[in-house]
Amino acid sequence: MPVIGQMNTKNAQAKQISQKLNAHRRESDMIDLPKNLKYATSHEWAKLEDDNVVRVGITDFAQQQLGDLVYIKLPVVGDVFKAQQHCAVVESVKSASDLYSPVSGKIVAVNDSLIDDAYLVNDEPYQAWLFCIKTETPAELDNLMDADAYQTMIDQ
């Protein structure tokens, strides 16, 4: 009989682990991923607009992982960054996270409304963009993921 009891305990533990994994899977399945954006492994999204200007924000997945945002340090208009260079910081009640420029270029706009209302990123991560960067090399966007590849990455 002790063997059966041990099997039941192991089965119960396996079931609990499976339930936790399925709960995580359901959470990531509910992530909003617009198909018209490109995604960085560091969880920024990028959208090419007119005149080689790229609008940048953080993904729905990133804001969910961070929790309620309380502070955002944006880059300064005129600053120049290389692709994958640290350029901003977001802070939440849980932690702080560095943000990276998805392309090389010069900052041409920042979303000043986020300075006082960082929570807007939690409410609408794809509307509450962080900054716009003008790039001379829009082909760098090809180094980013499409929505399907990003979904695969966050599911792993």
C-alpha positions as CSV (number, residue, x, y, z in Angstrom):
1,M,0.0,0.0,0.0
2,P,2.7,2.6,0.7
3,V,3.7,2.4,-3.0
4,I,0.2,3.3,-4.1
5,G,0.1,6.2,-1.7
6,Q,3.4,7.5,-3.1
7,M,2.0,7.2,-6.6
8,N,-1.1,9.2,-5.7
9,T,1.1,11.8,-4.1
10,K,3.3,12.0,-7.2
11,N,0.2,12.1,-9.5
12,A,-1.2,14.9,-7.4
13,Q,2.1,16.9,-7.6
14,A,2.3,16.3,-11.4
15,K,-1.3,17.5,-11.7
16,Q,-0.5,20.7,-9.7
17,I,2.5,21.4,-11.8
18,S,0.4,20.9,-15.0
19,Q,-2.3,23.2,-13.7
20,K,0.3,25.9,-13.0
21,L,1.9,25.5,-16.5
22,N,-1.6,25.6,-18.1
23,A,-2.4,28.8,-16.2
24,H,0.8,30.4,-17.4
25,R,0.0,29.3,-21.0
26,R,-3.5,30.8,-20.8
27,E,-2.0,34.1,-19.5
28,S,0.5,34.3,-22.4
29,D,-2.3,33.3,-24.9
30,M,-4.2,36.3,-23.8
31,I,-1.4,38.7,-24.7
32,D,-2.4,41.2,-27.3
33,L,0.0,41.2,-30.2
34,P,-0.8,43.5,-33.1
35,K,0.4,41.9,-36.4
36,N,1.6,45.3,-37.9
37,L,4.4,45.7,-35.3
38,K,7.9,44.3,-34.9
39,Y,9.1,43.0,-31.6
40,A,12.5,42.9,-29.9
41,T,13.7,40.1,-27.6
42,S,13.9,42.8,-24.9
43,H,10.1,43.2,-25.2
44,E,9.9,46.6,-27.0
45,W,7.6,47.0,-30.0
46,A,8.4,49.1,-33.0
47,K,6.3,50.6,-35.8
48,L,7.8,52.2,-38.9
49,E,6.0,55.4,-39.8
50,D,6.5,58.1,-42.3
51,D,10.0,59.5,-43.0
52,N,11.8,56.6,-41.4
53,V,10.5,57.4,-38.0
54,V,10.0,54.4,-35.7
55,R,7.5,54.6,-32.9
56,V,8.5,52.5,-29.9
57,G,6.8,51.2,-26.8
58,I,6.7,48.1,-24.5
59,T,4.7,45.0,-25.2
60,D,1.6,43.9,-23.5
61,F,3.6,40.9,-22.2
62,A,6.2,43.2,-20.7
63,Q,3.7,45.5,-18.9
64,Q,2.0,42.4,-17.5
65,Q,5.2,41.0,-16.2
66,L,6.3,44.4,-14.7
67,G,3.0,45.1,-13.0
68,D,1.7,48.6,-12.3
69,L,4.1,51.1,-13.7
70,V,4.9,54.1,-11.5
71,Y,7.8,55.9,-13.3
72,I,9.2,56.1,-16.8
73,K,12.6,57.7,-17.6
74,L,12.4,58.7,-21.3
75,P,15.3,59.5,-23.6
76,V,15.8,63.2,-24.5
77,V,14.8,64.5,-27.9
78,G,18.0,64.8,-29.9
79,D,19.8,61.9,-28.2
80,V,21.3,59.4,-30.6
81,F,21.3,55.7,-30.0
82,K,22.5,52.5,-31.7
83,A,20.3,49.5,-32.1
84,Q,20.0,47.5,-28.9
85,Q,21.5,50.4,-26.9
86,H,20.0,51.2,-23.5
87,C,17.8,54.3,-23.9
88,A,15.1,54.4,-21.2
89,V,13.9,52.9,-17.9
90,V,10.5,51.8,-16.7
91,E,9.8,51.2,-13.0
92,S,6.9,49.4,-11.5
93,V,5.8,48.4,-8.0
94,K,7.7,45.2,-8.6
95,S,10.9,46.2,-10.3
96,A,12.8,48.4,-12.8
97,S,13.6,47.4,-16.3
98,D,15.9,48.9,-18.9
99,L,14.6,49.6,-22.4
100,Y,16.6,49.4,-25.5
101,S,16.3,51.1,-28.8
102,P,15.2,48.7,-31.5
103,V,17.0,50.7,-34.3
104,S,19.8,53.2,-34.6
105,G,18.9,56.8,-34.9
106,K,18.0,60.1,-33.3
107,I,15.2,60.6,-30.8
108,V,12.6,63.0,-32.4
109,A,9.7,62.8,-30.0
110,V,8.9,61.4,-26.5
111,N,5.5,60.8,-25.0
112,D,5.5,63.4,-22.2
113,S,2.1,62.3,-21.0
114,L,3.8,59.2,-19.5
115,I,5.9,61.3,-17.1
116,D,3.0,61.9,-14.8
117,D,0.8,59.0,-16.0
118,A,3.0,56.0,-16.4
119,Y,0.0,53.7,-15.8
120,L,-1.2,54.5,-19.3
121,V,1.3,51.9,-20.5
122,N,-0.5,49.3,-18.4
123,D,-3.9,50.4,-19.8
124,E,-3.0,50.6,-23.5
125,P,0.6,49.4,-24.2
126,Y,0.3,49.8,-27.9
127,Q,-1.3,53.3,-27.7
128,A,1.0,54.6,-25.0
129,W,4.1,54.7,-27.0
130,L,7.3,55.9,-25.3
131,F,9.4,57.6,-28.0
132,C,10.0,58.0,-31.7
133,I,13.4,57.6,-33.3
134,K,14.3,58.6,-36.8
135,T,16.5,56.0,-38.4
136,E,18.7,56.1,-41.4
137,T,18.7,52.3,-41.5
138,P,15.1,51.1,-41.5
139,A,16.4,47.7,-42.6
140,E,17.3,47.2,-38.9
141,L,13.7,46.4,-38.3
142,D,14.2,43.2,-40.2
143,N,16.3,42.0,-37.2
144,L,13.2,42.2,-35.1
145,M,10.5,39.5,-34.7
146,D,7.0,39.4,-36.2
147,A,4.1,38.8,-33.9
148,D,4.1,35.0,-34.4
149,A,7.9,34.7,-33.6
150,Y,7.4,36.9,-30.5
151,Q,4.5,34.8,-29.3
152,T,6.7,31.7,-29.7
153,M,9.5,33.3,-27.7
154,I,7.2,34.3,-24.8
155,D,5.6,30.9,-24.7
156,Q,8.9,29.2,-24.1
